[in-house]
Amino acid sequence: MAFWLFKSEPDVWSWDDQLGRGEAGEEWHGIRNYQARNNMRLMKVGDLGFFYHSNIGKEVVGIVEVCRTSAPDSTTDDPRWDCVMIRAVRPLRKPVTLEDCKADPRLADMVLVRNTRLSVQPVTEDEWRIVCAAGGLADT
């Protein structure tokens, strides 16, 4: 299993919106960055990801699961773009902010800390455990 981080502006698509999709999940569409798209092409069903509120809040607020591998993005006819489908798994007990991540020297190499603009990014297993613990999910 691999770990990822999905960024969304909460005034466009929030954690509550994601929760509202239930088990069916939601297509993670609209990504128009090759690196982010390529990250989605590497994902497998069952991979886990952090749901991150960007711009407003700048914090990890929940955990999602990939429930469909990469397929054509339904919001465009351009064959270059595809996306995965994700479903909400659980909220963090306490949001973990970008500032929290920057303040923890163990996360200095985390993509979120080094490249805050990439909308879909990998997370290492160690980073996953550290952020989950900071968010009150030490059992994840």
LINKA-V742319 format. One line per field, one symbol per residue. psi: psi as a letter, one per 20 degrees, with the letter a starting at -180 (. if undefined). Layout:
# LINKA-V742319
psi->???
This chain:
# LINKA-V742319
psi->qrqrppqqphigorghgghiibhhappmrjplpgggghghiiqqpiqqqqoporgogmqpirprppiprprppijqioihprrrpqqpgqqqhpqorhhgghiohijhjpghhhniiphoqqprgghgggggghjjlii.
